[in-house]
Amino acid sequence: MASRRLNILLGVALIALAVRLVYVWQISHAPFFDLRLGDARAYHEWALRIAGGDWLGHDVFYQAPFYPYFLAVVYKSLGASAAMVRFVQAVIGAGTCATYGGIHAMLGNPTGCMGLGDYLGWKWKSKAGIPIVNVPGCPVQPDNFMETLLYLLYQVAGIAPMIPLDDRGRPTWLFGMTVHDGCDRGGFYEEGKFTHEYGKPECLVKIGCWGPVVNCNVTKRGWMAGIGGCPNVGGICIGCTMPGFPDKYMPFMDMPPGAKISSDTIGAYGMAIRALRHFTNATGNKEPKWRHNGSNLTTGYVPHTYS
């Protein structure tokens, strides 16, 4: 029985590999095959620096660093051609758009791409009764992925209950809160303080941040050793963990449609809150009047004698 299951799994893996290799072959003559844009270009240049000997770099990691190190190994071993990278990726894995389709499934795409839930049906379950489990992100936060995988292993071992998921298949303890809930800049939003340019510490909503309405824990968890998270390091949230990404969050860097109403409303409230907090802060920064030099004790202490 075990041998039969192993053969079935091996057969599925070989079929999946064959489909990916056929896809790579089909697009190899396309004019965009060697074109690297956006994240692809950034990762490519980062990997070239690593392959050239700059293993650590000089800046804080803005994105998860495993992929450029993986690319660097490919470049050193097999060369830096896009064809070789695509071939290796076809052999190893499917990428991070498997949950909802992501960029490949955006409006106007010629492929009909979709996420696993759309393909199998959102009510699909395995023979063990486990539904589709989605850990979205572009790229996926590494700790989120490993924590979910560990939970599923505990579940299979019979020492954890059925994994709690929301209606989009995401683990609830990871995606139950918004980016805004854990954002270092959340206090500025409450006080109606918004920046209109990058490099400032205030809330980023008016320059395109979708954090208040995006389910993601990156501002709490960070990227590497708890450090990072897009708004925490000055980058706007573009909703990459959401089923509607990217179409419903474009054009990037434009103020979200509802942000003007919410930010204007919170602005009036924030002025009053700032005034009250300024008053309380100023009071707290003054020492009590009984702390003074002199022989008279004015603390209100009254000595008592007992017979």
C-alpha positions as CSV (number, residue, x, y, z in Angstrom):
1,M,0.0,0.0,0.0
2,A,2.8,2.4,0.9
3,S,4.6,1.5,-2.3
4,R,1.5,2.3,-4.3
5,R,1.1,5.7,-2.7
6,L,4.8,6.5,-3.3
7,N,4.4,5.6,-7.0
8,I,1.3,7.8,-7.2
9,L,3.1,10.7,-5.6
10,L,6.1,10.2,-7.9
11,G,3.8,10.1,-10.9
12,V,2.1,13.4,-10.0
13,A,5.5,15.0,-9.4
14,L,6.8,13.9,-12.8
15,I,3.7,15.1,-14.5
16,A,4.0,18.5,-12.8
17,L,7.7,18.7,-13.7
18,A,6.8,17.8,-17.4
19,V,4.2,20.5,-17.5
20,R,6.6,23.1,-16.1
21,L,9.4,22.1,-18.5
22,V,7.0,22.3,-21.5
23,Y,5.9,25.8,-20.3
24,V,9.6,26.9,-20.1
25,W,10.2,25.6,-23.6
26,Q,7.1,27.3,-25.0
27,I,8.0,30.7,-23.7
28,S,11.8,30.4,-24.5
29,H,11.3,32.2,-27.8
30,A,9.1,35.0,-26.4
31,P,10.7,38.5,-26.5
32,F,10.2,38.9,-22.8
33,F,11.9,35.6,-21.9
34,D,15.2,37.3,-20.8
35,L,13.6,40.4,-19.5
36,R,13.9,41.1,-15.7
37,L,11.7,43.7,-14.2
38,G,10.8,44.8,-10.7
39,D,11.6,42.2,-8.1
40,A,13.1,39.9,-10.7
41,R,15.7,42.6,-11.6
42,A,16.4,43.4,-8.0
43,Y,17.0,39.7,-7.1
44,H,19.1,39.2,-10.2
45,E,21.4,42.2,-9.3
46,W,21.6,41.1,-5.7
47,A,22.5,37.5,-6.7
48,L,25.2,38.8,-9.0
49,R,26.8,40.7,-6.1
50,I,26.6,37.6,-3.9
51,A,28.1,35.4,-6.7
52,G,30.9,38.1,-7.1
53,G,31.9,37.6,-3.4
54,D,29.7,40.2,-1.6
55,W,28.1,37.7,0.7
56,L,26.6,40.0,3.3
57,G,26.2,43.4,1.6
58,H,26.0,46.7,3.5
59,D,22.3,47.3,4.0
60,V,19.5,45.8,6.0
61,F,17.6,43.1,4.2
62,Y,14.4,44.6,2.7
63,Q,13.2,41.4,1.1
64,A,13.7,37.7,2.2
65,P,17.3,36.9,1.3
66,F,17.1,33.2,0.7
67,Y,16.1,33.5,-3.0
68,P,19.0,35.7,-4.1
69,Y,21.4,33.3,-2.4
70,F,19.8,30.4,-4.2
71,L,20.2,32.4,-7.5
72,A,23.8,33.1,-6.7
73,V,24.4,29.3,-6.4
74,V,22.7,28.8,-9.7
75,Y,24.8,31.6,-11.3
76,K,28.1,30.2,-10.0
77,S,27.3,26.6,-11.0
78,L,25.3,27.0,-14.2
79,G,25.7,30.6,-15.4
80,A,23.4,33.6,-15.1
81,S,21.1,33.1,-18.0
82,A,17.4,33.5,-17.5
83,A,16.8,30.1,-19.3
84,M,18.9,28.2,-16.8
85,V,17.2,29.9,-13.8
86,R,13.7,29.1,-15.2
87,F,14.8,25.5,-15.8
88,V,16.0,25.1,-12.2
89,Q,12.9,26.7,-10.8
90,A,10.7,24.4,-12.9
91,V,12.5,21.4,-11.3
92,I,12.3,22.7,-7.7
93,G,9.0,24.5,-7.2
94,A,6.0,26.4,-8.4
95,G,6.6,29.8,-6.7
96,T,4.5,32.0,-4.4
97,C,1.4,32.7,-6.6
98,A,-0.2,29.3,-6.0
99,T,-2.7,30.6,-3.4
100,Y,-4.8,33.1,-5.5
101,G,-2.9,33.5,-8.8
102,G,-1.2,36.8,-8.0
103,I,0.5,38.8,-10.7
104,H,0.3,36.0,-13.2
105,A,-3.5,36.0,-12.9
106,M,-4.1,39.7,-13.2
107,L,-6.5,41.3,-15.7
108,G,-5.4,40.8,-19.3
109,N,-3.1,37.9,-18.8
110,P,-3.0,35.5,-21.8
111,T,-2.7,32.3,-19.8
112,G,-5.8,32.0,-17.7
113,C,-3.7,31.5,-14.5
114,M,-5.5,30.9,-11.2
115,G,-4.8,29.9,-7.7
116,L,-5.1,26.3,-6.4
117,G,-8.4,27.0,-4.7
118,D,-9.9,28.4,-7.9
119,Y,-8.7,25.3,-9.8
120,L,-9.7,22.6,-7.4
121,G,-12.7,24.4,-5.9
122,W,-12.8,26.1,-2.5
123,K,-14.6,23.2,-0.9
124,W,-11.9,20.6,-1.9
125,K,-10.5,18.4,0.8
126,S,-7.9,15.7,0.8
127,K,-8.7,12.1,1.8
128,A,-7.5,13.0,5.3
129,G,-10.1,15.7,5.4
130,I,-7.6,18.6,5.2
131,P,-8.8,21.6,3.1
132,I,-6.6,23.8,0.9
133,V,-4.2,25.7,3.2
134,N,-3.0,29.1,1.8
135,V,0.0,31.0,3.0
136,P,0.0,34.0,0.7
137,G,2.6,36.7,0.2
138,C,4.8,38.0,-2.6
139,P,7.1,36.5,-1.5
140,V,5.7,34.4,1.4
141,Q,7.0,35.3,4.8
142,P,9.4,32.4,5.6
143,D,8.3,31.9,9.2
144,N,4.7,31.9,8.3
145,F,5.3,29.1,5.9
146,M,7.4,27.0,8.2
147,E,5.0,27.6,11.1
148,T,2.0,26.4,9.0
149,L,3.9,23.4,7.8
150,L,4.9,22.5,11.4
151,Y,1.3,22.8,12.5
152,L,0.1,20.5,9.7
153,L,2.8,17.9,10.8
154,Y,1.5,18.1,14.3
155,Q,-2.0,17.6,13.0
156,V,-1.1,14.6,10.9
157,A,0.7,13.2,14.0
158,G,-2.6,13.5,15.9
159,I,-1.4,16.0,18.5
160,A,-3.1,19.2,17.1
161,P,-6.7,19.9,16.1
162,M,-7.8,20.8,12.6
163,I,-5.9,23.8,11.4
164,P,-8.0,27.0,11.9
165,L,-8.5,28.8,8.6
166,D,-10.5,31.8,7.4
167,D,-12.8,31.7,4.4
168,R,-9.9,32.2,2.1
169,G,-7.9,29.3,3.5
170,R,-5.4,31.4,5.5
171,P,-4.3,30.3,9.0
172,T,-6.3,32.6,11.3
173,W,-3.6,33.2,13.9
174,L,-1.3,34.5,11.1
175,F,-3.8,36.5,9.0
176,G,-6.5,37.5,11.4
177,M,-5.0,41.0,12.0
178,T,-4.2,43.7,9.5
179,V,-0.9,45.3,8.7
180,H,-2.1,48.5,10.5
181,D,-2.7,46.6,13.7
182,G,1.0,45.9,14.1
183,C,2.5,48.9,12.3
184,D,5.0,51.0,14.0
185,R,3.3,54.0,12.4
186,G,-0.2,53.2,13.7
187,G,-0.1,55.8,16.4
188,F,0.5,58.5,13.8
189,Y,-2.7,57.4,12.0
190,E,-4.7,57.7,15.2
191,E,-3.4,61.3,15.7
192,G,-4.1,62.2,12.0
193,K,-0.4,62.7,11.1
194,F,0.2,61.6,7.5
195,T,3.3,62.1,5.4
196,H,3.2,63.1,1.7
197,E,6.7,61.9,0.9
198,Y,8.9,58.9,1.6
199,G,11.6,59.0,4.3
200,K,9.3,60.5,7.0
201,P,8.1,58.7,10.1
202,E,4.4,59.5,9.9
203,C,1.6,57.3,8.5
204,L,2.0,56.3,4.8
205,V,-1.7,56.0,3.9
206,K,-1.8,59.2,1.8
207,I,1.1,58.0,-0.4
208,G,-0.5,54.6,-1.2
209,C,-0.3,52.3,1.8
210,W,-3.2,49.8,2.1
211,G,-2.1,48.6,5.5
212,P,-5.4,49.3,7.4
213,V,-7.4,46.9,5.2
214,V,-4.8,44.1,4.4
215,N,-4.6,40.9,6.3
216,C,-1.0,40.3,7.1
217,N,1.3,40.0,10.1
218,V,4.5,41.2,8.6
219,T,4.6,44.4,10.7
220,K,4.5,42.2,13.8
221,R,6.6,39.3,12.7
222,G,9.1,41.2,10.5
223,W,11.2,39.5,7.8
224,M,14.5,38.5,9.3
225,A,14.8,37.8,13.1
226,G,11.8,40.0,13.7
227,I,13.2,43.0,11.8
228,G,11.4,44.7,9.0
229,G,7.9,44.6,7.6
230,C,7.1,47.0,4.7
231,P,5.6,50.1,6.5
232,N,8.0,49.6,9.5
233,V,11.0,50.3,7.2
234,G,9.4,53.0,5.1
235,G,7.7,51.0,2.3
236,I,3.9,51.1,1.6
237,C,1.8,48.0,1.8
238,I,0.5,47.0,-1.6
239,G,-1.8,44.1,-0.4
240,C,0.4,41.2,-1.7
241,T,-1.3,38.7,0.7
242,M,-4.8,39.4,-0.5
243,P,-6.9,37.5,-3.0
244,G,-7.5,40.7,-4.9
245,F,-3.8,41.4,-5.5
246,P,-2.6,43.0,-7.7
247,D,-5.6,44.3,-9.6
248,K,-7.6,45.7,-6.7
249,Y,-4.5,47.6,-5.3
250,M,-3.4,49.3,-8.5
251,P,-2.0,51.7,-9.4
252,F,0.5,51.3,-6.7
253,M,1.6,54.4,-4.8
254,D,-1.7,56.1,-5.4
255,M,-3.8,56.9,-2.3
256,P,-6.4,54.1,-1.7
257,P,-9.9,55.2,-2.7
258,G,-11.3,55.2,0.8
259,A,-8.2,56.7,2.4
260,K,-9.2,60.4,1.8
261,I,-12.5,60.0,3.7
262,S,-10.9,58.0,6.5
263,S,-7.8,60.2,6.8
264,D,-9.8,63.5,6.7
265,T,-12.2,62.1,9.3
266,I,-9.4,60.9,11.6
267,G,-7.6,64.2,11.0
268,A,-10.3,66.2,13.0
269,Y,-10.4,63.6,15.7
270,G,-6.6,63.5,15.8
271,M,-6.2,67.2,16.4
272,A,-8.3,66.9,19.6
273,I,-6.4,63.8,20.7
274,R,-3.1,65.5,20.1
275,A,-4.1,68.6,22.1
276,L,-5.2,66.4,25.0
277,R,-2.1,64.3,24.9
278,H,0.1,67.4,24.7
279,F,-1.5,68.8,27.8
280,T,-1.1,65.5,29.7
281,N,2.5,65.1,28.5
282,A,3.3,68.7,29.6
283,T,1.8,68.0,33.0
284,G,3.8,64.7,33.3
285,N,7.0,66.6,32.5
286,K,6.7,68.8,35.5
287,E,7.7,67.6,39.0
288,P,5.3,67.8,41.8
289,K,5.3,71.2,43.7
290,W,6.4,69.6,47.0
291,R,9.8,68.7,45.6
292,H,11.8,71.8,46.6
293,N,14.8,72.8,48.5
294,G,14.2,74.2,52.0
295,S,13.5,73.2,55.6
296,N,9.7,73.1,55.3
297,L,8.2,69.7,54.4
298,T,5.2,70.3,52.1
299,T,4.5,66.8,50.9
300,G,1.3,66.6,53.0
301,Y,2.9,64.2,55.4
302,V,1.3,64.4,58.9
303,P,3.2,62.6,61.7
304,H,1.2,60.5,64.1
305,T,2.1,59.4,67.6
306,Y,0.7,56.3,69.3
307,S,0.4,55.8,73.1
